[in-house]
Amino acid sequence: RMSLPPLRVFNSFSRTKEEFRPLEQGRKVSWYICGPTVYDSAHLGHARAYVGFDVVRRIMEDYFGYEVVYVMNVTDIDDKLIVRARDKGKTVAELASFYEAEFFQDMKRLGVRMPTAVVRVTEYVPEVVQAIATIIENGYAYESNGSVYFNTVAFSKTHTYRKLVPSSTSTVELDAAAAADGEGMLSDSVGRNDKKNPADFALWKRSKEGEVKWPSPWGEGRPGWHIECTVLGSELLGQVMDIHSGGVDLRFPHHDNEVAQAEALFESQEWVRYFLHAGHLEIKGLKMSKSLKNFITISGALEKFT
């Protein structure tokens, strides 16, 4: 093999391009990518991210000869899913499996390589419960009214919280809105005093009447959004991974909280070595998103233009 130039990637932690060096000696690379929340059809904004990372993966595999273990999660427990299933008169499981199948069909039609492994949150709830119990034992979380919250103040004494998007006085309101969005539309801590600190976030959500639920030491409930990726990534790739990727809008709170949870779980200072983020696809100056309803579905675009 001819001598190859070094591979450089833009690492969101340092906000600079860095030479990529995998954790393991040799050619193996561990990579976790945030997959879809399967409550609706995927749109071109999603395609932009998954095609973009597929190109990077192909360069690593086909040009640099790395063996990439590419793990993608499917978020099949989520407030949006519960609400949408209710609206459609379907179970959460029925809705999730329909949109998951559609998503991978879309990826196939876009020519995106299948992940090495696809993992669903519903398959790992006992592991999530165990991880939360360990975070509580380690002193970084607490139970309150049947839910469990991550203690950002306790964590900040020994770790850096918010490595990707450090908090600043100028973004307090935006941060609060993003954090509330991350807690989910069915979150019952809003306006209630369940949390010790305003920035604390849910690891385990007490389930209310008619919501999906699993048993736990704190009562019946379901995982919070952020803990899902921490547990799925660690279960498959270990306590430190080479690459984690996702959309730029996930940096805070989702990715910052994922990192904090993992460091609290493993009592470590590094869970991800290189964080890669894909930019937004914009339509008339606004990001394409389901919430803004300005999206074009992948299947819609393929039918119209191919």
C-alpha positions in Angstrom: 0.0 0.0 0.0 1.4 3.4 -1.0 2.1 5.7 1.9 -1.1 7.7 2.6 -1.3 11.3 3.8 -2.6 11.7 7.3 -6.4 11.8 7.7 -7.5 15.0 9.3 -11.0 15.5 10.8 -12.8 18.6 12.2 -13.2 17.7 15.9 -16.1 19.6 17.5 -14.4 19.3 20.9 -11.4 21.4 19.9 -13.2 23.2 17.0 -10.1 22.5 14.9 -8.9 20.0 12.3 -6.9 17.3 14.0 -5.0 14.3 12.7 -7.1 11.2 13.2 -5.4 8.5 15.2 -7.5 5.5 16.3 -7.5 4.3 19.8 -6.4 0.8 18.9 -3.1 0.2 17.2 -3.9 -1.0 13.7 -6.8 -0.2 11.4 -9.9 -0.7 13.6 -12.1 2.3 14.2 -15.2 2.5 16.5 -17.9 4.9 15.4 -21.3 5.6 16.9 -23.8 7.7 15.0 -27.1 9.0 16.3 -29.8 7.4 14.2 -33.4 8.4 13.6 -36.2 8.9 16.1 -38.8 6.9 14.2 -42.0 8.9 14.7 -42.2 10.2 11.1 -40.7 10.0 7.6 -37.0 11.1 7.2 -36.5 14.3 5.2 -33.6 15.8 3.1 -32.1 17.4 6.2 -31.6 13.8 7.6 -30.3 12.7 4.2 -27.7 15.5 4.2 -26.3 14.1 7.5 -26.4 10.4 6.8 -25.0 10.8 3.2 -22.3 13.1 4.5 -21.1 10.7 7.2 -21.4 7.8 4.7 -18.9 9.6 2.4 -16.5 10.1 5.4 -16.9 6.4 6.3 -16.2 5.3 2.7 -13.1 7.4 2.6 -11.9 5.8 5.8 -12.7 2.3 4.7 -12.0 2.4 1.0 -9.1 4.8 0.8 -7.4 4.6 4.2 -8.2 0.9 4.7 -9.7 1.3 8.2 -12.0 -1.4 9.5 -14.9 0.8 10.7 -17.3 -0.6 13.2 -20.2 1.7 12.5 -23.0 1.5 15.1 -26.3 3.3 14.6 -29.1 3.6 17.2 -32.8 3.8 16.6 -34.7 5.9 19.1 -37.9 3.8 19.5 -38.9 5.2 22.9 -39.5 9.0 22.9 -42.2 11.5 23.8 -42.8 12.4 20.2 -43.4 8.8 19.4 -45.9 8.4 22.3 -47.8 11.5 21.2 -47.8 10.5 17.5 -48.9 6.9 18.2 -51.7 8.2 20.3 -52.8 10.6 17.5 -52.7 7.8 14.9 -54.4 5.2 17.1 -51.4 2.9 16.9 -49.1 1.4 19.5 -45.6 2.9 19.9 -44.0 -0.3 18.7 -46.2 -0.4 15.5 -45.3 3.2 14.6 -41.6 2.8 15.3 -41.2 -0.4 13.3 -43.1 1.2 10.3 -40.9 4.3 10.2 -37.7 2.4 10.9 -38.3 0.2 7.9 -39.0 3.2 5.8 -35.9 5.0 7.0 -33.6 2.1 6.0 -35.4 1.8 2.7 -34.6 5.5 2.1 -31.0 5.0 3.1 -30.8 2.0 0.6 -32.2 4.2 -2.2 -29.7 6.9 -1.4 -26.9 4.4 -1.6 -25.8 4.7 2.0 -23.9 1.7 3.4 -25.8 -0.2 6.1 -24.3 0.2 9.7 -22.3 -2.7 11.1 -24.9 -2.8 13.8 -28.3 -1.2 14.4 -29.4 -1.1 18.0 -32.8 -0.1 19.4 -33.4 1.5 22.8 -36.2 -1.0 23.6 -33.7 -3.8 23.4 -31.5 -2.3 26.1 -33.8 -1.0 28.9 -32.3 -3.3 31.6 -28.8 -2.0 30.7 -30.1 1.6 30.9 -31.6 0.9 34.3 -28.2 -0.6 35.5 -26.3 2.4 34.1 -28.6 4.9 35.9 -28.2 2.9 39.2 -24.4 3.1 38.8 -24.5 6.9 38.1 -26.5 7.4 41.3 -24.0 5.2 43.2 -21.2 7.3 41.8 -22.9 10.4 43.2 -23.9 12.1 40.0 -27.7 11.5 40.0 -30.7 11.4 42.3 -34.2 10.0 42.4 -37.1 12.5 42.7 -40.8 11.6 42.6 -40.2 8.4 40.7 -37.9 10.0 38.1 -34.1 10.2 38.1 -32.1 13.3 37.3 -28.5 13.9 36.5 -26.9 16.3 39.0 -25.0 18.8 36.8 -23.6 20.7 39.8 -22.1 17.5 41.5 -20.7 16.5 38.1 -19.1 19.8 37.5 -17.0 19.6 40.7 -14.8 16.9 39.1 -15.6 17.1 35.4 -16.2 19.6 32.6 -19.9 19.8 31.8 -20.8 21.0 28.3 -17.5 20.3 26.5 -19.1 20.9 23.0 -21.2 24.0 23.7 -19.8 25.7 26.9 -22.5 27.8 28.6 -22.3 31.5 28.3 -24.3 34.4 29.7 -25.4 35.5 26.2 -27.2 32.2 25.4 -29.0 31.5 28.7 -32.5 31.7 27.2 -31.6 29.7 24.1 -29.9 27.1 26.3 -33.0 26.9 28.5 -35.2 26.4 25.5 -32.9 23.7 24.0 -32.7 21.9 27.3 -36.5 21.9 27.7 -36.8 20.5 24.2 -34.3 17.8 25.1 -36.5 16.8 28.1 -39.4 16.1 25.8 -43.0 17.3 25.4 -44.4 15.0 28.0 -41.8 15.9 30.7 -43.5 16.6 34.0 -40.6 18.4 35.7 -41.3 21.6 33.9 -42.6 24.1 36.5 -42.3 21.6 39.3 -39.5 21.4 41.8 -38.3 17.9 41.1 -34.9 19.0 40.2 -32.1 20.2 42.5 -30.6 22.4 39.9 -32.2 24.1 36.9 -29.7 22.5 34.4 -30.3 18.9 35.7 -31.9 16.6 33.2 -33.9 13.3 33.2 -32.2 9.9 33.1 -35.4 8.1 33.9 -38.9 9.4 33.4 -41.8 8.3 35.6 -44.5 7.1 33.3 -47.9 8.6 33.5 -51.2 6.9 32.6 -51.2 5.4 29.2 -47.5 5.8 28.5 -45.1 3.0 27.6 -43.3 1.8 30.7 -40.7 -0.6 32.1 -39.9 -1.7 35.6 -37.1 0.0 37.6 -35.9 0.4 41.2 -37.5 3.9 41.1 -40.9 2.7 39.8 -42.3 2.2 36.3 -41.0 4.5 33.7 -38.9 4.9 30.6 -35.4 6.1 29.7 -34.7 9.8 29.1 -33.5 10.6 25.6 -29.8 11.3 26.4 -29.1 8.2 28.4 -30.2 6.0 25.5 -27.2 6.8 23.4 -24.7 6.7 26.3 -25.7 3.2 27.1 -26.1 1.9 23.5 -22.7 3.3 22.4 -20.9 1.9 25.5 -22.5 -1.5 25.3 -21.3 -2.0 21.8 -18.1 0.0 21.6 -16.8 0.1 25.2 -15.8 2.8 27.6 -14.0 5.0 25.0 -14.8 5.3 21.3 -13.0 6.9 18.4 -15.8 8.8 16.7 -19.3 9.9 17.5 -21.3 11.8 15.0 -24.7 13.5 14.5 -26.4 16.7 13.5 -25.0 20.0 14.7 -28.3 20.8 16.4 -27.7 17.8 18.7 -24.5 19.3 20.3 -26.4 20.7 23.2 -28.1 19.3 25.1 -28.0 15.8 23.6 -24.4 15.2 22.9 -23.1 17.3 25.8 -25.4 15.3 28.1 -24.4 12.0 26.6 -20.7 12.7 27.2 -21.4 13.8 30.8 -23.4 10.6 31.6 -20.7 8.4 30.2 -18.0 10.1 32.2 -20.2 9.9 35.3 -20.9 6.2 34.6 -17.2 5.2 34.0 -15.7 7.8 36.4 -13.6 8.9 33.4 -12.6 12.1 31.6 -13.0 10.9 28.0 -15.7 8.9 26.3 -15.4 10.1 22.7 -12.2 11.1 21.1 -13.4 12.8 17.9 -16.9 14.4 17.7 -18.1 15.0 14.1 -21.1 17.1 13.3 -23.1 17.6 10.1 -24.5 21.0 9.3 -28.1 21.9 8.7 -29.8 21.8 5.3 -31.5 25.2 5.1 -34.7 26.2 3.2 -35.1 30.0 2.8 -32.7 30.7 5.6 -34.4 28.3 8.1 -33.1 24.8 9.0 -35.2 22.0 7.5 -37.0 20.3 10.4 -40.1 18.4 11.2 -41.1 21.0 13.8 -41.0 23.8 11.3 -42.9 21.7 8.8 -40.7 23.0 6.0 -39.3 19.6 5.0 -39.3 17.5 1.9 -39.2 13.8 2.6 -36.5 11.6 1.2 -39.0 9.4 -0.6 -40.9 12.5 -1.9 -37.7 13.9 -3.3 -36.6 10.6 -4.9 -40.0 10.1 -6.5 -40.0 13.6 -7.9 -36.3 13.8 -9.2 -35.3 10.3 -10.1 
